Amino acid sequence: MKKILYLISIGTMIAVANCAVGAESGKPITISGWVVDSACAYTKNIDKPVSTACAKACATNGSPLVILRDDGTIFMPIDSRTPSYSQNPRLLPFAGERVTVSGRDYVRNGSHGLVIETISK
């Protein structure tokens, strides 16, 4: 019985290690765009922020801030840690402004999750 439990434990550890090694690490990317409220980006089809005050008010109320590139692509800032944390505190100083962001782009079914490494005006 001990041998069976030992083999199951070893098999589980190998499976977990394979998953960790095979995990997608995202593609390095640098983009420029506007820091906007996600609700406006999707529901109002905006090209740039209405105002800095509006973007900050929406973010303060809990709406996630996103990066809106000039071609209309929306990048959702995400955290690579588990448990993950909201990226709004990091983006709030840039709300409503144009930024350049470097990080890792995780694409899934046309959606972009962006782990930010650097952000600047």
Secondary structure, 3 states (H helix, E strand, C coil): CHHHHHHHHHHHHHHHHHHHHHCCCCEEEEEEEEEEEHHHHHHCCCCCCCCHHHHHHHHHCCCCEEEEECCCCEEEEECCCCCCCCCHHHHHHHCCCEEEEEEEEEEECCEEEEEEEEEEC
